[in-house]
Amino acid sequence: MSILIADSGSTKTEWVLIQNGEKEYFNSDGLNPYFRTHGQLSEAIKNGVKSSLKNSKIDKIHFYGSGSGNASRKAILQNAIRENFPDSEIFIESDMLGAAIACFGNNEGVACILGTGSNSCLYDGEKIVKSIPSLGFVFGDEGSGGYFGKRILNAYYYKTMPEDLRNALEETSDMSLESVLHKIYEEPQANRFVASFSKILGDYRDHPFIKDMVRRGFEAFADKQLGYFEESKQKEIGFVGSIASVYKDILEDVLVKRGMNLAVVVRKPLENLVDFHNS
């Protein structure tokens, strides 16, 4: 039997093909049905997934993705995948459930995502039993790449950012205001574009300005998203995402000061999902 498992965010999708005891990993574009039409999703799957599989027969597809928690959006993605894999069993779940499984497996806990966007839920070891309203890129996503990207751009243009960080941005990106505003307001997937500026968090992880920004972002996440769940101080808390992994020490300190227990941080959930479906 061949199984294809995906962990998909708005920016990229990580895949693994399990076949004859072997694992083959590859990436494709993000497949968030909130930001892509049915046609765009189908084309991206054809060019980024089918082309990587070299005509392998796929028996089952387990897809965990952002934007897949909504029934109507899930149906759009389901149809796009089925167009490309008509003979496969297809199971689509939210990236939030994927994060919960990656953090806790069959055990309960509060699971959190810090990726291009952010989210959190209460998980009972089988299913999500309580979730926070997902306010998205404009109104929510505390502690995410998009959240920090907006603050980095704000600090750059208002000149509240240290000169060395300003120079670093100018060396790697077109920072003309006209260009940035055009990409945000006139081109698709503004959330991905804005979140791309959060790369500087990893490049300058020891910079005082960056560490202070990260702490404030984690505090906002803890107070607003974890504060939404009264169980947050009784249950173990797990995070997935590179921002949580890179700044685990700050994240743990923020949670401890609020009487919360950081139990696990998973940088990339895909391998844990593989173990779960192979167990």
Secondary structure, 3 states (H helix, E strand, C coil): CCEEEEEECCCEEEEEEEECCEEEEEEEECCCCCCCCHHHHHHHHHHHHHHHHCCCCCCEEEEEECCCCCHHHHHHHHHHHHHHCCCCEEEEEEHHHHHHHHHHCCCCEEEEEECCCEEEEEECCCCEEEECCCCHHHHCCCCCHHHHHHHHHHHHHCCCCCHHHHHHHHHHCCCCHHHHHHHHHCCCCHHHHHHHHHHHHHHCCCCHHHHHHHHHHHHHHHHHCHHHCHHHHCCEEEEECHHHHHCHHHHHHHHHCCCCEEEEEECCCHHHHHHHHHC
